[in-house]
């Protein structure tokens, strides 16, 4: 019986656990999480997206260093409301540990694989799976780093889904590098007979590193996500065109994107070297500068809401173990 000393004992247990835990927060910053455990590494990125490739590499290395330093050490991956982010980290770390870890950790890898396949793999988006493939390829040497700057000249969307009652659509694109917006197109008009939407970028957009392309439909009520895709320029080796088929796109659950739909990105290594056909480039019906809805950055408030929230449930010791639920469910 702990009696009146129960609070002191719990504090001691909490202190010991805190010393053994390294928490990796891969979602928005949360002040309550840092109150619970000061050893929090903030490596978050927005929900539903793949992490920056360099951050994924750094996270796996840091986790492995912590685990190797003491056999009692524990790594906790925290992602509020999104199993996909945890899945990306666990999948990448399994590849990392298969190459860098000792044979004694084979049983741990087996347990991680079971958790990943049973609980996390179904939650991964195509772009998240792509980044795990990138990471695995870089580790094995199957993918060679290409640090050249690419220049995006044209985006072609085949079989763009209709969103209004007449099968039409008013799409526009936002392009990011390193989660920073670098280009926003005007709004285009597609009807039920439009087979493809061809967007010419003039001047071309210089891209290097992590790239995110988002396509929205603009309506009187706001904007609706049509698709997203992510890639890293270091994996583009010699080709002038990247093609993403329907199964390669991050689509909303209710997407009507055609099964034969695809997105083509046409590049060059020189801003003046534009060899793609531009005879069918469409003219936007509305410029980006004319609409605050189009200019609005999707990720400008990342970390702000999470930082200000005070999650009272996380301040109690018993809720420390909520982070292990993914391993025990």
HELIX and SHEET records of a PDB file:
HELIX    1   1 UNK A    3  UNK A    5  5                                   3    
HELIX    2   2 UNK A    6  UNK A   20  1                                  15    
HELIX    3   3 UNK A   31  UNK A   36  1                                   6    
HELIX    4   4 UNK A   53  UNK A   69  1                                  17    
HELIX    5   5 UNK A   83  UNK A  100  1                                  18    
HELIX    6   6 UNK A  103  UNK A  105  5                                   3    
HELIX    7   7 UNK A  106  UNK A  115  1                                  10    
HELIX    8   8 UNK A  116  UNK A  120  3                                   5    
HELIX    9   9 UNK A  121  UNK A  123  5                                   3    
HELIX   10  10 UNK A  126  UNK A  140  1                                  15    
HELIX   11  11 UNK A  233  UNK A  235  5                                   3    
HELIX   12  12 UNK A  246  UNK A  248  5                                   3    
HELIX   13  13 UNK A  288  UNK A  290  5                                   3    
HELIX   14  14 UNK A  292  UNK A  295  1                                   4    
HELIX   15  15 UNK A  304  UNK A  308  1                                   5    
HELIX   16  16 UNK A  312  UNK A  315  5                                   4    
HELIX   17  17 UNK A  317  UNK A  324  5                                   8    
HELIX   18  18 UNK A  325  UNK A  328  1                                   4    
SHEET    1   A 3 UNK A  40  UNK A  42  0                                        
SHEET    2   A 3 UNK A  21  UNK A  25  1                                        
SHEET    3   A 3 UNK A  74  UNK A  78  1                                        
SHEET    1   B 4 UNK A 196  UNK A 207  0                                        
SHEET    2   B 4 UNK A 150  UNK A 158 -1                                        
SHEET    3   B 4 UNK A 262  UNK A 268 -1                                        
SHEET    4   B 4 UNK A 241  UNK A 245 -1                                        
SHEET    1   C 4 UNK A 180  UNK A 184  0                                        
SHEET    2   C 4 UNK A 171  UNK A 177 -1                                        
SHEET    3   C 4 UNK A 210  UNK A 219 -1                                        
SHEET    4   C 4 UNK A 222  UNK A 232 -1                                        
END                                                                             
